[in-house]
Amino acid sequence: MELSGNTVICSSSNHTLNSKGGGCPWEVSDKARLCRFLCYGSEGDVYTAREEGRVSMEGAGALLSLLQEGRGTEVVEEIKRFTQDERAVRLSPCFFALALCSQHSELKTRQAAFKAFKEVCRDPAHLFSVIQYKKELKESMKCGIWGRSLRKAVSDWYNEQDAMSLAVAVTKCKQREGWSHQDLLRLSHTKPTNEAIAVISKYVTKGWKEVQAAYADKENSEEVVKVLLYLEVVEKVKHSCDETVVINLIEEHKLERAQLLTDHLKSKQVWRALLKEMPLQSVLGILGKMTSNKILEPGSSETRAVCERIQSETALKKAKIHPFSILLASENYKRGQGYQGKTKWEPDSSILKAMDFAFYKSFVNVEPVDKRFVVAVDVSTSLSSVVPGTSVSTAVAAAAITMIYARTEPDTHVLAYSEGALIPCSVSPDMTLAQTTAELVKIPAGSTDCTLPVTWATENGKAVDVFIVLTNNPVWTCTISPVQSLKKHRQMSGANSKLLMCGLTSIGHAIADTEDRGLLSICGFDLGALCVIRNIAQDLI
């Protein structure tokens, strides 16, 4: 059933979801709004899956309030935490906030922001993004960009990198957001602090020929020799039309797709060479294209190698791939067609088998938060309903989400409910995805009272930290308001309970609007939604 809107109906006119009264136990402070903003780009209590957009001043009220209160250094610390601890679903809000802090009138805030550049901007794309946000903020804040502090921050960013890592970075990500390394090095007046960084700086600003001329007759250090050799390889690839030469250089120096020319990527053999060292997450994203282009053919050595990597517990751990990420890739590959409809392929059974195996193996990558969970599921028995932007049915998505908590959080109760009936489900950690799906779709969907799981826990004396309600029903009926049901459960159990209402087929309409920090809505579902749940479970947003 498609969700075209989310209507909230409460049986009592005295309690509505947007009520600010009723003694809500958790005030939504400016700090909480800031953390929501840094996490998913909105200060509101609704997370919309796959929603990308340019961040602007209009959505950053709490951030501005905190800066006006003189709490800028506190804001910078939160930015660092959200980027470094992988709390952020999207990094753009953090980059915007850092740019804003770096242009604030208070000196301490500016100093903290510029000092944080190298910690927040972990690769060139991040740095380019912050600089672009500074440019966009220039007019509204009536300030310049390239003052002494920014020049120093950018110079330090380049100078404090490991030389070989920087050589790889500048050849992989040459420009972004309208900025290039040449722009940044020139505008920051960067003076390299060692010879290896000087080589890279000259390469970026003057080109390879000037580097050759400057260092050909010098007695260079070991580090400089390594950098020169690497840059020479990158240049050789750029000017080579010989497929064998390109493949040998890829394999010997672990070159990546971004360092090659478009013409190189027309070669199947080049793609086969790239696949060997390509990050596993990237491999999962192009399996359909590789199958369509006959690069991965049934029974081929390349297909066997890819299947081995996908199934490797070591590779899965190293890449930190989440089971939900594998599910999304697997269901998309199984579909046999790209979202634009142009690329089509016949799914390879061995790849599907490998991805199924990897799904279960990857649960080791889910770090438990050690909270008490209730996952309550109300989904349609129809598998034609899919989570927007994916190839995953709502039934399978609900089963996978349920499994994630049942397998990784020791204290998890799974409930299925509809039309006022609520039944505990026997979802055990050793069940397969198919078995879990079958267990959850036994009860047909009806009207969805999102407070039923909370009432069940309260009446049965079960203290719960996090309630997760999963549904594809467009109408939510509430015998009492979610805030009131949460308040009652908190008083009974002594727990700081939260309620997350997930409309799996929602296309962005709000389900909740409340001043209780423990109530949050998720519209649609993606990997970011799991990050949001984790953050709210740990009181981080």
C-alpha positions as CSV (number, residue, x, y, z in Angstrom):
1,M,0.0,0.0,0.0
2,E,1.5,3.4,-1.0
3,L,1.7,6.1,1.6
4,S,0.7,9.4,0.0
5,G,0.3,11.2,3.3
6,N,0.3,10.5,7.0
7,T,-2.8,11.4,8.9
8,V,-2.7,11.3,12.7
9,I,-6.0,10.6,14.4
10,C,-6.2,10.8,18.2
11,S,-9.4,9.6,20.0
12,S,-9.2,12.4,22.5
13,S,-9.5,16.0,21.4
14,N,-7.4,17.0,24.5
15,H,-4.3,15.3,23.2
16,T,-2.8,16.0,19.8
17,L,0.6,15.2,18.5
18,N,1.5,18.8,18.0
19,S,0.5,19.8,21.5
20,K,3.3,21.6,23.4
21,G,1.5,21.1,26.7
22,G,0.7,18.1,28.8
23,G,4.0,18.2,30.7
24,C,6.2,16.7,28.1
25,P,9.2,15.3,30.0
26,W,11.9,16.1,27.5
27,E,12.3,19.7,26.3
28,V,13.7,20.0,22.8
29,S,16.6,22.3,23.5
30,D,18.7,24.3,21.1
31,K,21.5,21.8,21.7
32,A,19.2,18.9,20.7
33,R,18.1,20.8,17.6
34,L,21.7,21.4,16.7
35,C,22.5,17.7,17.0
36,R,19.6,16.8,14.8
37,F,20.8,19.3,12.3
38,L,24.3,17.9,12.3
39,C,23.0,14.4,12.1
40,Y,20.5,14.7,9.2
41,G,20.3,18.3,8.1
42,S,17.0,19.3,9.9
43,E,16.2,20.6,13.3
44,G,12.8,19.0,13.2
45,D,11.7,15.6,14.5
46,V,11.3,14.0,11.1
47,Y,14.0,12.2,9.3
48,T,13.3,11.6,5.6
49,A,15.3,8.8,3.9
50,R,17.5,9.7,0.9
51,E,16.6,13.4,1.2
52,E,19.5,15.4,-0.1
53,G,19.6,19.1,-0.4
54,R,21.7,22.2,-0.1
55,V,22.0,23.3,3.6
56,S,21.1,26.9,4.2
57,M,20.7,29.5,7.0
58,E,16.9,28.9,7.0
59,G,17.2,25.5,8.6
60,A,19.9,26.4,11.1
61,G,18.0,28.5,13.7
62,A,19.4,26.6,16.8
63,L,22.9,26.8,15.4
64,L,22.6,30.6,15.1
65,S,21.0,30.9,18.5
66,L,23.9,29.0,20.1
67,L,26.4,31.1,18.3
68,Q,24.7,34.3,19.5
69,E,24.8,32.9,23.1
70,G,28.6,32.6,22.9
71,R,28.5,28.8,22.7
72,G,30.5,28.6,19.5
73,T,33.3,26.4,20.8
74,E,30.7,24.0,22.1
75,V,29.2,23.9,18.6
76,V,32.6,23.1,17.0
77,E,33.1,20.3,19.5
78,E,29.8,18.8,18.4
79,I,30.7,19.1,14.7
80,K,33.9,17.2,15.4
81,R,32.1,14.5,17.3
82,F,29.5,14.0,14.6
83,T,32.0,13.7,11.8
84,Q,34.7,11.7,13.6
85,D,32.4,9.2,15.4
86,E,30.3,8.6,12.3
87,R,27.1,10.0,14.0
88,A,26.2,12.1,10.9
89,V,23.9,10.6,8.2
90,R,25.1,13.3,5.8
91,L,28.2,15.4,6.2
92,S,27.0,18.5,4.4
93,P,25.3,20.0,7.5
94,C,28.5,19.6,9.5
95,F,30.5,21.3,6.7
96,F,28.0,24.1,6.6
97,A,28.1,24.5,10.4
98,L,31.9,24.6,10.4
99,A,31.9,27.2,7.6
100,L,29.4,29.3,9.6
101,C,31.5,29.1,12.8
102,S,34.6,30.0,10.9
103,Q,33.0,33.3,9.9
104,H,31.4,34.1,13.2
105,S,32.2,37.5,14.8
106,E,33.5,35.9,18.1
107,L,37.2,35.2,17.9
108,K,37.2,32.1,20.1
109,T,34.6,30.5,17.8
110,R,36.5,31.3,14.7
111,Q,39.8,30.0,16.1
112,A,38.1,26.7,17.2
113,A,36.5,26.3,13.8
114,F,39.8,26.8,11.8
115,K,41.7,24.5,14.2
116,A,39.0,21.8,13.5
117,F,39.5,22.0,9.7
118,K,42.0,19.1,9.5
119,E,39.9,16.9,11.9
120,V,36.6,17.5,10.1
121,C,37.8,17.6,6.5
122,R,39.3,14.1,6.1
123,D,39.6,14.2,2.3
124,P,39.8,16.9,-0.4
125,A,36.0,16.7,-1.2
126,H,35.3,17.7,2.4
127,L,37.7,20.7,2.3
128,F,36.2,21.9,-1.0
129,S,32.7,21.6,0.4
130,V,33.6,23.8,3.5
131,I,35.2,26.4,1.3
132,Q,32.2,26.5,-1.0
133,Y,29.8,27.0,2.0
134,K,32.1,29.8,3.1
135,K,31.7,31.4,-0.3
136,E,27.9,31.1,-0.2
137,L,27.8,32.6,3.3
138,K,30.0,35.5,2.3
139,E,27.2,37.8,1.1
140,S,24.7,37.2,3.9
141,M,27.4,37.6,6.6
142,K,29.1,40.5,4.9
143,C,32.5,39.1,5.4
144,G,35.5,38.0,3.3
145,I,36.7,34.5,2.8
146,W,40.5,34.4,2.3
147,G,41.7,36.1,5.5
148,R,44.9,35.0,7.3
149,S,43.1,32.4,9.4
150,L,41.6,30.5,6.4
151,R,44.9,30.7,4.6
152,K,46.7,29.1,7.6
153,A,44.0,26.5,8.0
154,V,44.2,25.4,4.4
155,S,48.0,25.5,4.4
156,D,48.0,23.4,7.5
157,W,45.6,20.9,5.9
158,Y,48.0,20.3,3.1
159,N,51.2,20.4,5.1
160,E,50.1,18.1,7.9
161,Q,49.2,15.3,5.5
162,D,51.3,12.2,4.9
163,A,53.0,12.9,1.6
164,M,52.0,9.7,-0.2
165,S,48.4,9.9,1.1
166,L,48.3,13.5,-0.2
167,A,49.7,12.4,-3.6
168,V,46.9,9.8,-3.9
169,A,44.2,12.3,-2.7
170,V,45.1,15.1,-5.1
171,T,45.2,12.7,-8.1
172,K,41.9,11.0,-7.2
173,C,39.8,14.1,-6.2
174,K,41.1,17.0,-8.3
175,Q,38.2,19.3,-8.0
176,R,34.8,19.6,-6.5
177,E,32.1,22.2,-5.8
178,G,33.8,24.5,-8.3
179,W,37.1,24.5,-6.4
180,S,40.4,22.8,-7.3
181,H,43.6,22.1,-5.4
182,Q,45.3,24.7,-7.6
183,D,42.8,27.3,-6.4
184,L,43.2,26.4,-2.8
185,L,47.0,26.3,-2.9
186,R,47.2,29.6,-4.7
187,L,44.6,31.5,-2.6
188,S,46.0,30.2,0.7
189,H,49.6,31.1,-0.3
190,T,50.7,27.7,1.0
191,K,54.4,27.3,1.7
192,P,55.3,23.6,1.8
193,T,57.0,22.6,5.1
194,N,58.9,19.7,3.6
195,E,60.2,18.7,0.2
196,A,57.7,15.9,-0.5
197,I,54.8,18.3,0.0
198,A,56.6,20.8,-2.2
199,V,56.7,18.2,-5.0
200,I,53.0,17.7,-4.8
201,S,52.3,21.5,-4.6
202,K,54.4,22.1,-7.7
203,Y,52.7,19.2,-9.5
204,V,49.3,20.7,-8.8
205,T,50.1,24.3,-9.6
206,K,52.7,24.0,-12.3
207,G,52.3,20.5,-13.8
208,W,54.4,17.4,-14.3
209,K,56.9,18.8,-16.7
210,E,58.0,21.5,-14.2
211,V,58.3,18.9,-11.5
212,Q,60.5,16.8,-13.8
213,A,62.7,19.7,-14.6
214,A,63.0,20.8,-11.0
215,Y,63.9,17.4,-9.5
216,A,65.6,15.5,-12.4
217,D,69.2,16.3,-11.2
218,K,68.5,16.6,-7.5
219,E,69.6,14.1,-4.9
220,N,66.2,13.4,-3.4
221,S,65.2,11.8,-0.2
222,E,63.4,8.4,-0.1
223,E,60.0,10.0,0.5
224,V,60.5,12.4,-2.4
225,V,61.5,9.6,-4.7
226,K,58.3,7.6,-3.8
227,V,56.1,10.7,-4.5
228,L,57.9,11.4,-7.8
229,L,57.5,7.7,-8.9
230,Y,53.8,7.7,-8.0
231,L,53.1,11.0,-9.8
232,E,55.0,9.6,-12.8
233,V,52.8,6.6,-12.9
234,V,49.6,8.7,-12.7
235,E,50.9,10.8,-15.6
236,K,51.9,7.7,-17.6
237,V,48.4,6.3,-17.3
238,K,46.8,9.6,-18.3
239,H,48.8,9.6,-21.6
240,S,48.7,5.9,-22.4
241,C,46.4,4.3,-24.9
242,D,48.0,0.9,-24.5
243,E,45.5,-1.3,-22.6
244,T,48.2,-3.7,-21.3
245,V,50.3,-0.8,-19.9
246,V,47.3,0.7,-18.2
247,I,46.3,-2.7,-16.6
248,N,49.9,-3.3,-15.4
249,L,50.0,0.1,-13.8
250,I,46.6,-0.3,-12.1
251,E,47.7,-3.7,-10.7
252,E,51.2,-2.7,-9.6
253,H,50.3,0.7,-8.0
254,K,46.6,0.1,-7.0
255,L,45.3,2.9,-9.1
256,E,41.6,3.7,-8.9
257,R,38.8,4.5,-11.3
258,A,39.0,8.3,-10.6
259,Q,42.7,8.3,-11.8
260,L,41.9,6.9,-15.2
261,L,40.6,8.5,-18.4
262,T,37.0,7.9,-19.7
263,D,38.4,6.0,-22.7
264,H,40.2,3.6,-20.4
265,L,36.8,2.6,-18.8
266,K,35.6,1.4,-22.2
267,S,37.9,-1.6,-21.8
268,K,36.6,-4.8,-20.1
269,Q,40.1,-5.8,-19.1
270,V,40.7,-2.5,-17.4
271,W,37.5,-2.9,-15.4
272,R,38.6,-6.4,-14.4
273,A,41.9,-5.0,-13.1
274,L,40.1,-2.3,-11.2
275,L,37.7,-4.8,-9.5
276,K,40.6,-6.5,-7.8
277,E,41.3,-3.6,-5.4
278,M,38.1,-1.7,-5.6
279,P,36.5,-1.0,-2.2
280,L,33.9,-3.6,-1.5
281,Q,31.1,-1.1,-1.0
282,S,31.9,0.3,-4.5
283,V,31.9,-3.3,-5.9
284,L,28.4,-3.9,-4.5
285,G,27.1,-0.8,-6.2
286,I,28.3,-1.7,-9.7
287,L,27.5,-5.4,-9.8
288,G,24.6,-4.8,-12.2
289,K,26.6,-2.7,-14.6
290,M,29.5,-5.2,-14.5
291,T,27.1,-8.1,-15.3
292,S,25.4,-6.1,-18.0
293,N,28.7,-5.4,-19.7
294,K,29.8,-9.0,-19.5
295,I,32.7,-8.2,-17.3
296,L,31.3,-10.5,-14.7
297,E,30.1,-13.6,-16.6
298,P,28.7,-16.9,-15.2
299,G,31.6,-19.2,-14.0
300,S,34.4,-16.7,-15.0
301,S,37.4,-16.2,-12.8
302,E,36.4,-12.6,-12.2
303,T,33.0,-13.6,-10.9
304,R,34.5,-16.2,-8.7
305,A,36.9,-13.7,-7.3
306,V,34.2,-11.1,-6.7
307,C,32.0,-13.8,-4.9
308,E,35.0,-14.7,-2.7
309,R,35.4,-11.1,-1.7
310,I,31.7,-10.6,-1.0
311,Q,31.7,-13.6,1.2
312,S,34.9,-12.9,3.0
313,E,34.3,-12.1,6.7
314,T,37.7,-10.3,6.8
315,A,36.8,-8.2,3.8
316,L,33.3,-7.4,5.2
317,K,34.8,-6.4,8.6
318,K,37.5,-4.2,6.9
319,A,34.9,-2.4,4.8
320,K,32.5,-2.2,7.8
321,I,29.6,-3.0,5.6
322,H,26.2,-3.1,7.3
323,P,23.7,-5.9,6.6
324,F,21.1,-3.4,5.5
325,S,23.5,-2.0,2.9
326,I,24.0,-5.5,1.5
327,L,20.3,-6.1,1.4
328,L,19.7,-2.9,-0.6
329,A,22.5,-3.9,-3.1
330,S,21.2,-7.5,-3.3
331,E,17.6,-6.6,-4.0
332,N,18.7,-4.0,-6.6
333,Y,20.9,-6.6,-8.3
334,K,18.1,-9.2,-8.2
335,R,15.9,-6.7,-9.9
336,G,18.0,-7.0,-13.1
337,Q,17.5,-3.3,-14.1
338,G,18.9,0.1,-13.2
339,Y,16.6,2.7,-11.8
340,Q,16.8,4.7,-15.0
341,G,15.8,1.6,-16.9
342,K,18.6,1.8,-19.4
343,T,21.0,-0.8,-18.0
344,K,19.6,-4.4,-17.8
345,W,21.2,-7.6,-16.8
346,E,20.5,-11.3,-16.0
347,P,21.4,-11.7,-12.3
348,D,24.1,-14.3,-11.7
349,S,23.0,-17.0,-9.3
350,S,26.5,-17.3,-7.7
351,I,26.6,-13.6,-7.0
352,L,23.1,-13.7,-5.5
353,K,24.2,-16.6,-3.3
354,A,27.3,-14.8,-2.2
355,M,25.3,-11.7,-1.3
356,D,22.9,-13.8,0.7
357,F,25.8,-15.3,2.6
358,A,27.4,-11.9,3.2
359,F,24.1,-10.5,4.6
360,Y,24.3,-12.9,7.5
361,K,28.1,-12.6,8.0
362,S,27.9,-8.8,8.1
363,F,25.9,-8.7,11.3
364,V,29.3,-8.8,13.1
365,N,29.7,-5.2,11.9
366,V,26.6,-4.0,13.9
367,E,27.8,-2.6,17.2
368,P,25.2,-3.0,19.9
369,V,24.1,-0.1,21.9
370,D,23.0,-2.3,24.8
371,K,19.5,-0.8,25.2
372,R,16.1,-2.5,25.7
373,F,14.2,-2.5,22.4
374,V,10.7,-3.2,21.3
375,V,10.3,-3.6,17.5
376,A,6.6,-3.5,16.6
377,V,5.7,-4.4,13.0
378,D,2.6,-3.7,11.0
379,V,3.2,-4.3,7.3
380,S,1.0,-5.2,4.4
381,T,1.1,-8.9,3.2
382,S,1.4,-7.5,-0.3
383,L,5.0,-7.6,-1.5
384,S,4.2,-5.1,-4.3
385,S,4.7,-2.3,-1.8
386,V,8.3,-1.2,-1.8
387,V,10.4,1.2,0.3
388,P,10.7,4.4,-1.9
389,G,14.1,4.7,-3.7
390,T,14.9,1.0,-3.3
391,S,14.0,-2.4,-4.7
392,V,13.2,-3.7,-1.2
393,S,9.6,-4.7,-0.3
394,T,8.2,-3.2,2.9
395,A,7.8,-6.8,4.3
396,V,11.4,-7.7,3.6
397,A,12.7,-4.3,4.9
398,A,10.7,-4.8,8.2
399,A,12.1,-8.3,8.5
400,A,15.6,-7.1,8.0
401,I,15.3,-4.2,10.5
402,T,13.8,-6.6,13.0
403,M,16.6,-9.1,12.5
404,I,19.2,-6.3,13.1
405,Y,17.9,-5.7,16.6
406,A,17.0,-9.3,17.4
407,R,20.5,-10.5,16.4
408,T,22.6,-7.7,18.0
409,E,20.6,-6.4,21.0
410,P,20.2,-9.1,23.7
411,D,17.1,-7.4,25.2
412,T,14.7,-7.1,22.2
413,H,11.0,-7.9,22.0
414,V,9.4,-8.3,18.5
415,L,5.7,-7.6,18.2
416,A,3.3,-7.9,15.3
417,Y,0.0,-6.1,15.5
418,S,-3.1,-4.8,13.6
419,E,-6.7,-3.7,14.4
420,G,-6.0,-3.5,18.1
421,A,-4.5,-7.0,18.3
422,L,-0.9,-7.3,19.4
423,I,1.1,-10.6,19.3
424,P,4.6,-11.2,20.4
425,C,6.6,-12.8,17.6
426,S,9.0,-15.7,17.8
427,V,11.8,-14.0,15.9
428,S,15.0,-15.7,17.0
429,P,18.6,-14.7,16.1
430,D,19.1,-17.9,14.1
431,M,16.2,-17.3,11.7
432,T,16.8,-16.5,8.0
433,L,15.4,-13.4,6.3
434,A,12.7,-15.4,4.6
435,Q,11.6,-17.1,7.8
436,T,11.5,-13.7,9.6
437,T,9.5,-12.2,6.8
438,A,7.0,-15.0,6.9
439,E,6.6,-14.7,10.6
440,L,5.9,-11.0,10.4
441,V,3.3,-11.0,7.6
442,K,1.0,-13.5,9.3
443,I,-1.3,-10.7,10.5
444,P,-2.9,-8.5,7.8
445,A,-2.5,-4.7,8.2
446,G,-5.3,-2.5,9.4
447,S,-5.5,0.8,11.2
448,T,-2.3,1.5,13.1
449,D,-2.4,2.6,16.7
450,C,1.3,3.5,17.2
451,T,0.8,3.7,21.0
452,L,-0.1,0.0,21.3
453,P,3.5,-1.3,21.7
454,V,4.0,1.3,24.4
455,T,0.8,0.3,26.2
456,W,1.7,-3.4,25.9
457,A,5.1,-2.8,27.6
458,T,3.5,-0.6,30.3
459,E,0.8,-3.1,31.1
460,N,3.2,-6.0,31.1
461,G,5.8,-4.3,33.3
462,K,8.5,-4.3,30.7
463,A,10.9,-1.3,30.9
464,V,11.8,-0.3,27.3
465,D,14.4,2.2,26.2
466,V,13.5,2.4,22.5
467,F,10.2,1.6,20.7
468,I,10.5,1.2,17.0
469,V,7.2,1.1,15.1
470,L,7.4,-0.1,11.5
471,T,4.4,0.3,9.2
472,N,3.3,1.0,5.6
473,N,-0.2,2.1,6.8
474,P,-1.1,5.7,5.8
475,V,-3.3,6.3,8.8
476,W,-2.1,6.3,12.4
477,T,-4.9,6.1,15.1
478,C,-4.0,6.9,18.7
479,T,-6.1,6.1,21.7
480,I,-4.0,8.6,23.6
481,S,-1.2,10.8,22.2
482,P,2.2,9.2,21.8
483,V,3.7,11.8,24.2
484,Q,1.2,10.8,26.9
485,S,1.8,7.0,26.4
486,L,5.5,7.6,26.5
487,K,5.2,9.7,29.7
488,K,3.1,7.0,31.4
489,H,5.7,4.3,30.4
490,R,8.6,6.4,31.7
491,Q,6.8,7.0,35.0
492,M,6.1,3.2,35.4
493,S,9.5,1.9,34.3
494,G,11.9,4.7,35.2
495,A,13.4,4.4,31.7
496,N,14.2,7.3,29.4
497,S,12.0,5.8,26.7
498,K,11.9,6.9,23.1
499,L,9.4,6.2,20.3
500,L,10.4,6.1,16.7
501,M,7.6,5.9,14.2
502,C,8.8,4.6,10.8
503,G,6.5,5.0,7.8
504,L,8.3,2.6,5.4
505,T,6.4,3.8,2.3
506,S,6.3,7.5,3.3
507,I,7.5,10.0,0.8
508,G,8.3,12.7,3.3
509,H,5.2,13.7,5.2
510,A,5.5,14.3,8.9
511,I,4.0,11.7,11.2
512,A,4.8,13.5,14.4
513,D,5.2,17.1,15.5
514,T,6.0,17.3,19.2
515,E,8.1,19.1,21.7
516,D,9.1,15.8,23.3
517,R,12.7,15.0,22.4
518,G,12.0,11.3,22.7
519,L,9.5,11.1,19.8
520,L,10.8,11.1,16.2
521,S,9.5,10.1,12.8
522,I,11.3,8.3,10.0
523,C,9.8,8.6,6.5
524,G,10.9,5.8,4.2
525,F,14.0,3.8,5.3
526,D,17.7,3.7,4.4
527,L,21.0,3.1,6.1
528,G,20.9,6.6,7.5
529,A,17.7,5.7,9.4
530,L,19.6,3.1,11.4
531,C,22.1,5.8,12.2
532,V,19.3,8.1,13.4
533,I,17.9,5.2,15.6
534,R,21.3,4.6,17.1
535,N,21.8,8.3,17.9
536,I,18.5,8.7,19.6
537,A,19.0,5.4,21.5
538,Q,22.2,6.8,22.9
539,D,20.7,10.3,23.7
540,L,22.9,11.9,21.1
541,I,20.1,13.7,19.2
